[in-house]
């Protein structure tokens, strides 16, 4: 199972160290490219379309890794954040990082993250082969197999997630929104708020008042958080 990755860090030494670890201990990983700037990283991701990006959080003077992610509102790659500051970990998780690793980078942590990603990739591909083009949701009542166009949006509900359907029904899933995000098709379903994921095929309007909101086909207005606003406006334009 080959995993295509891009490495983005403003420190050349950090890029070289991570490259060495991946090449030495993770033979399934193919490094497509490395970058040391945010602008270069954005171009690199668009050009190479990796499965996974190792991304430094602090990249002065351009900004940080979160700014890079805002350039990809319809993100179809996963992220492992690299950071020297542990206080960034919670924000990284909220930004849907697959994992995060503290600097100085230890090779065992890199190997562990890659192994976790391999397991997720294997599970995701197996589900797609078993039910191609569908979403499989497990609840206390059983397993629901849905087509993507049956889902309007997903809302965090504590340690659960409520999935609202286009027929007016809903499903309560015993997974956090972050976990459910990994089960949804990467194209079409977009995180617009820490509490919401929306099926963009069901969006009818982007409203700019009151900080911004998306209207879906049943008339529901879903708030867009500031972190996602700019990327969504670019997507609509």
C-alpha positions, 0 to 999 in steps of 0.5 A: 500500500503506497502512501503519497506524501508532501512535507511542508516546514520552513526549516530545511533541517526539519524537512531533511530529518523527516525525509530521512525518517520516512525513507528509512523506516516507512518504505510504503511512503513515497515523498512526492515533494518538500516545501519550505513556504506556505505559498509553495506548499499550497502550489505543491499540494495542488500539483501533486494531490498527496494522500497525506501532508506533514505540515509545520504549524508555525511558519513565519512570516507568512502565517501558519499551517492553519492558513494553508488549510484555509486554502483548501475548503474542499480538502481531499488529503489528510494532515499530520501536524508537526509542532514545537508547541504542545499548546497547538495540539487542541487547535490542530485536532479541531482543524481535523489533523489526522495526528500531530507530532511534537518537535524534536521529531522522534522516529517512533512517533512518525512510524506510529502515525503512518501505521495508524494512517495505513489502518484507516486507509485500509478500512476506508478502501474496504468499505468502498469496495463493499458498498461502492459509492455509499456511506455506511453508518453504524447506530444502536439500531443497526447499520444504515447504508446511504447514498451521499445525496441522502445526507444534508449535513452532520452536526456534533452532538457531544460524543455523538453526531446527528446526521440530517437527511434530505427526506427530513429524517435524521440518524444519531451516530455514536461517533464524534464529528471528527471521527465521522469525517473520516468515513464521509467521501472526501469530495463534496463534504466540507467542514465549515464549523467545528460543529458542522459538516455540510454536503456541498451538493445540497447548498443553495445559498451562501449568506454573508450576514451575521458572520456568514451561513450556508442555506441547504435545500430544506431551508436550514441555515448553518453557520460558517466559522471565521476559520473557514469563511475565506476558503468558502467564499473563494470556492463560491466565487 
